[in-house]
Amino acid sequence: MELLAIRELSYGVGRFDQIVRNTGAPRDILTARLRKLESNGIIQRKRYSEHPVRHEYHLTPAGVELCDVLIALMKWGDRHLHPGDPPVRWRHSCGQTVDPLLICRHCGGEARVGAHSPTGRGALTT
């Protein structure tokens, strides 16, 4: 549900009722998820009405960065769930349809399973 809310915010939909309508989420569950996203610094809430009190939600810089992950998930879904007929396309500022590719910043090679290995505190050691 959190990813659906982030998707809506990335589309420019920030009002609670619109997010409910577009996601089909129960209001109480969506409220709890939005509060969690806000407490984790992914979204921020801004008041747009005093009477009644109403808020809009906006992505923080961390939330905008999370949208990169959504675009990668979208590419997977387009390839495996909607081949030839993706429900949404993103247009880059250059005018072309976005086709995301994860690359290594240092060598420019594609970052795919088998081309890299885990390291650091969470890596498994054998």
VOGU-3710 file (C-alpha; in Angstrom, 3 decimals, decimal comma):
1> mellairels> 0,000/0,000/0,000  2,875/2,366/0,724  4,203/1,974/-2,801  0,769/2,767/-4,233  0,663/5,983/-2,204  4,164/6,905/-3,360  3,124/6,152/-6,936  0,174/8,541/-6,618  2,393/11,254/-5,155  4,838/10,779/-8,031
11> ygvgrfdqiv> 1,892/11,368/-10,412  1,163/14,648/-8,609  -1,833/13,353/-6,658  -1,441/14,631/-3,102  -4,884/14,945/-1,556  -6,050/12,158/0,713  -9,428/11,602/-0,968  -7,788/11,365/-4,392  -5,234/8,850/-3,118  -8,060/6,771/-1,603
21> rntgaprdil> -10,009/6,903/-4,866  -7,035/6,002/-7,071  -5,672/3,190/-4,909  -8,881/1,713/-3,480  -7,221/1,719/-0,074  -9,371/1,697/3,063  -9,182/5,164/4,652  -7,980/3,952/8,068  -5,217/1,798/6,608  -4,098/4,543/4,216
31> tarlrklesn> -3,983/7,021/7,113  -1,721/4,675/9,087  0,546/4,081/6,076  0,848/7,799/5,294  1,771/8,501/8,912  4,441/5,798/8,730  5,844/7,262/5,502  5,844/10,705/7,097  7,618/9,499/10,244  10,254/7,836/8,053
41> giiqrkryse> 10,907/11,069/6,145  9,572/9,829/2,802  6,610/12,205/2,580  5,594/15,448/4,229  2,160/16,739/5,039  1,144/20,341/4,313  -2,098/21,943/5,419  -4,134/23,425/2,592  -7,414/24,112/4,435  -8,150/25,402/7,933
51> hpvrheyhlt> -11,902/24,717/8,060  -12,101/21,810/7,804  -8,482/20,970/8,447  -7,137/19,208/5,361  -3,650/18,267/4,225  -1,837/17,497/1,015  1,025/15,061/0,897  4,277/15,649/-0,966  7,378/13,572/-1,536  10,510/14,602/0,331
61> pagvelcdvl> 13,880/14,304/-1,436  14,112/10,761/-0,011  10,663/10,022/-1,452  11,644/11,349/-4,855  14,707/9,094/-4,761  12,457/6,137/-3,895  10,564/6,790/-7,139  13,668/5,573/-8,986  12,988/2,165/-7,433  9,357/2,350/-8,566
71> ialmkwgdrh> 10,468/3,032/-12,136  12,707/-0,055/-12,014  9,773/-2,125/-10,671  7,583/-0,680/-13,409  10,082/-1,859/-16,044  9,942/-5,382/-14,590  6,126/-5,324/-14,574  5,984/-4,018/-18,124  8,275/-6,806/-19,304  6,688/-9,680/-17,385
81> lhpgdppvrw> 3,077/-8,660/-16,735  2,223/-6,275/-19,588  4,516/-7,153/-22,507  3,829/-4,854/-25,426  1,146/-2,868/-23,590  2,507/-1,074/-20,501  -0,233/0,804/-18,602  1,998/3,828/-17,913  4,996/5,242/-19,708  7,318/7,928/-18,427
91> rhscgqtvdp> 8,728/10,500/-20,815  12,230/11,795/-20,075  13,102/15,478/-20,473  14,898/14,516/-23,716  11,522/13,527/-25,154  12,086/9,767/-25,246  10,275/7,097/-23,219  12,211/6,204/-20,077  13,855/2,790/-20,219  15,714/2,531/-16,910
101> llicrhcgge> 19,039/0,769/-16,640  20,990/0,241/-13,436  24,680/0,885/-14,040  27,857/1,081/-12,008  28,777/4,725/-11,524  32,492/3,901/-11,687  32,867/1,723/-14,776  29,537/2,286/-16,538  28,812/-1,438/-16,706  25,304/-2,774/-16,195
111> arvgahsptg> 24,632/-3,813/-12,602  22,924/-7,206/-12,805  22,998/-10,337/-10,698  26,263/-12,076/-11,460  28,034/-8,815/-12,313  28,409/-7,777/-8,672  28,686/-9,314/-5,224  27,591/-8,189/-1,765  30,042/-6,672/0,663  29,801/-4,904/3,996
121> rgaltt> 28,024/-5,462/7,290  24,998/-7,311/5,863  26,868/-9,518/3,392  26,984/-13,242/3,864  30,470/-14,642/4,261  31,471/-18,162/3,383
//
